[in-house]
Amino acid sequence: MQSPFSLTNGWAVYAMVYVANSYGTSQSVTYGSGAYIVTSPPSVPGTPVSINSGSNIVITWTVPSTGAPFLNYTVMIGTFYGTWATTTYCNGADATVMANLSCTIP
């Protein structure tokens, strides 16, 4: 749904509410509390935790505290030597990965 007016980063948006019935329309209430338009990246997700589950490794993390709705996570697998890479087993855009905040590496 597109806004009926231009929303500017850092500006507050307020609301007034009226109600109508068969006898007429009410006066408006005073401005409600303003919500600020924030267009910034999400905060850092929680520190990932890796555990053994049989012959698999399960990586879990917690959701960032700000920045929702989230589009995807990028899960990087590292080695002791400092090499990092993505893996096809941790598709951070997959609905199950997004919902469970975890992935399993065989």
Buried (B, 14 or more C-beta within 10 A) or exposed (E): EEEEEEEEEEEEEEEEEEEEEEEEEEEEEEEEEEEEBEEEEBEEBEEBEEEEEEEEBBBBBEBBEEBEEEEEBEBEBEEEEEEEEEEEBBBBEEEEBBEEBBBBBE
